[in-house]
Amino acid sequence: MRKLLNPGRNSAAPVKSRLLTFRSAFAVLLVLNTCALVAALSLYIVARRQAGIGAQLAPVEAFARDGRPVRLAAAKDCRVVRYESESCAFCRLDSRGNWARLRTAALTRGCQILHLQPTLSEGGLPEDPTGGSEVHIRAVSPRFAVDSGLQATPTVLVLDRTSKVVWRHVGVLSGSDLRAAIRSLP
């Protein structure tokens, strides 16, 4: 009976124990790989649902730094939304280049410019933006954020008066991007 409870060196128990450990490790790796696959698939689906050209977005609901809603003036003909950050080197580079040209062209054509920041803690912006032709917003409604797919800075969206995406670009604007954006303005 003692040998059954405590097998010696010559038994197959250590091999079975190692096999059990290997199977357990394999099961854990299989579960982790499945989780990673599900996460990657979820990101792919979210990326595919980003607002493409022609997508209808929820109306822009804006909030000030303290959480108060900001009443935006109705878009006359269009809105140009720029998702930007003070800490983004590409945003700073583009602010002096083609973005400045697009901003001027949009304002000349009567479009409203909305500057969106990724966090509420970004400083240097007006505390209480008004609904004028150029508005700095600290936060938007979650529905607009998800629908618009704003994930990287800088991102520029051109919306018509009904919040339909007319043009979209992620990254620094090149010369051809600038020409395409200006052509999309009403």
C-alpha positions in Angstrom: 0.0 0.0 0.0 2.9 2.3 0.8 4.2 2.0 -2.8 0.9 3.0 -4.2 0.8 6.2 -2.2 4.5 7.1 -2.6 5.8 5.6 -5.9 9.6 5.3 -6.2 11.9 6.7 -8.9 11.2 4.0 -11.3 7.5 4.7 -11.7 5.8 6.7 -14.4 4.4 9.3 -12.0 7.0 12.0 -12.8 6.4 11.6 -16.6 2.6 11.9 -16.0 3.2 15.0 -13.8 5.3 16.7 -16.5 2.7 15.8 -19.1 0.0 17.3 -17.0 2.1 20.5 -16.5 2.6 20.6 -20.3 -1.1 20.2 -21.0 -1.9 22.9 -18.5 0.6 25.3 -20.0 -0.8 24.5 -23.5 -4.4 25.1 -22.3 -3.3 28.5 -20.8 -1.5 29.5 -24.0 -4.6 28.4 -26.1 -6.8 30.6 -23.9 -4.4 33.6 -24.2 -4.2 33.2 -27.9 -7.9 33.1 -28.2 -8.3 36.2 -26.1 -5.7 38.0 -28.3 -7.5 36.9 -31.4 -10.8 38.2 -30.1 -9.2 41.6 -29.1 -7.6 41.9 -32.6 -10.8 41.1 -34.3 -12.6 43.7 -32.1 -10.1 46.4 -33.1 -10.5 45.4 -36.8 -14.3 45.7 -36.6 -14.0 49.1 -34.8 -11.5 50.3 -37.4 -13.8 49.2 -40.2 -16.7 51.1 -38.6 -14.8 54.4 -38.6 -16.6 57.2 -40.3 -15.8 56.9 -44.0 -16.8 59.2 -46.7 -20.6 59.5 -46.8 -21.1 58.3 -43.2 -23.8 60.1 -41.2 -22.5 61.1 -37.8 -24.4 62.0 -34.6 -24.8 65.7 -34.1 -21.8 67.3 -32.4 -22.5 67.8 -28.7 -19.6 69.7 -27.1 -18.6 70.1 -23.5 -16.3 72.7 -21.8 -13.5 71.7 -19.4 -15.8 71.8 -16.4 -18.3 69.5 -18.1 -20.8 72.1 -19.0 -22.4 71.7 -22.4 -21.3 74.2 -25.0 -24.0 75.4 -27.4 -22.5 75.4 -30.9 -23.8 77.7 -33.5 -25.6 75.9 -36.3 -23.2 75.0 -39.1 -23.9 77.3 -42.0 -22.7 75.1 -44.8 -20.0 72.8 -43.3 -17.8 72.0 -40.3 -14.2 71.2 -40.4 -13.2 69.1 -37.3 -9.6 68.8 -36.3 -8.7 66.3 -33.7 -5.4 67.6 -32.2 -3.2 67.6 -29.2 -0.8 70.1 -27.7 1.7 67.3 -27.2 1.5 66.0 -30.8 4.6 67.1 -32.8 2.8 66.3 -36.1 -0.1 68.6 -35.0 2.4 71.5 -34.3 4.2 70.9 -37.6 0.9 70.8 -39.6 -0.5 73.9 -37.8 2.1 76.1 -39.6 1.7 74.3 -42.9 -1.2 72.9 -44.9 -3.6 72.8 -42.0 -3.3 76.6 -41.7 -4.1 76.8 -45.4 -7.2 74.5 -45.1 -8.3 76.5 -42.0 -8.2 79.8 -43.9 -10.0 78.3 -47.0 -12.7 76.8 -44.8 -13.3 80.0 -42.8 -13.4 82.0 -46.1 -16.1 79.7 -47.4 -18.2 80.1 -44.2 -17.3 76.8 -42.5 -17.1 76.4 -38.8 -13.8 75.0 -37.4 -14.0 72.7 -34.4 -10.7 71.9 -32.6 -11.1 68.8 -30.5 -8.6 67.7 -27.8 -8.1 64.0 -26.7 -8.1 64.8 -23.0 -9.8 67.3 -20.7 -6.4 68.2 -19.2 -5.0 69.9 -22.3 -4.3 73.5 -21.3 -4.0 76.7 -23.2 -7.5 76.6 -24.7 -10.3 79.0 -23.9 -12.2 77.9 -20.8 -15.6 78.9 -22.2 -15.6 78.6 -26.0 -18.4 80.3 -27.8 -20.3 79.1 -30.8 -18.4 81.3 -33.3 -16.7 80.4 -36.5 -13.8 78.7 -34.7 -14.4 76.7 -31.5 -12.0 74.9 -29.2 -13.7 71.9 -27.5 -12.4 69.8 -24.7 -14.8 66.9 -25.0 -17.6 65.7 -27.3 -20.4 63.2 -26.6 -19.3 59.6 -26.5 -21.6 58.8 -29.5 -19.9 61.4 -31.7 -16.5 60.2 -30.6 -17.3 56.6 -31.4 -19.1 57.3 -34.7 -16.3 59.6 -36.0 -13.6 57.1 -35.1 -11.2 59.8 -33.9 -8.2 57.8 -32.7 -5.0 59.5 -33.9 -3.8 63.1 -33.9 -4.0 65.0 -36.2 -7.2 63.9 -37.9 -9.3 66.2 -40.0 -13.0 65.6 -40.9 -15.0 67.8 -43.3 -18.7 67.5 -42.5 -21.6 69.0 -44.4 -24.4 70.9 -42.6 -26.1 67.6 -41.7 -22.9 66.1 -40.1 -22.3 63.8 -43.1 -18.6 63.0 -43.7 -17.5 64.7 -46.9 -13.7 64.2 -46.5 -11.4 62.6 -44.0 -7.7 62.4 -43.4 -5.4 61.0 -40.6 -2.0 62.5 -40.3 -0.1 65.6 -41.6 -1.7 67.1 -44.6 0.3 66.8 -47.8 -0.2 69.1 -50.8 -2.6 66.6 -52.5 -4.5 66.1 -49.3 -4.9 69.9 -49.0 -6.2 70.2 -52.6 -8.7 67.3 -52.0 -9.9 68.8 -48.7 -10.4 72.3 -50.3 -12.3 70.6 -53.2 -14.6 69.0 -50.7 -15.6 72.3 -49.1 -18.9 73.8 -50.3 
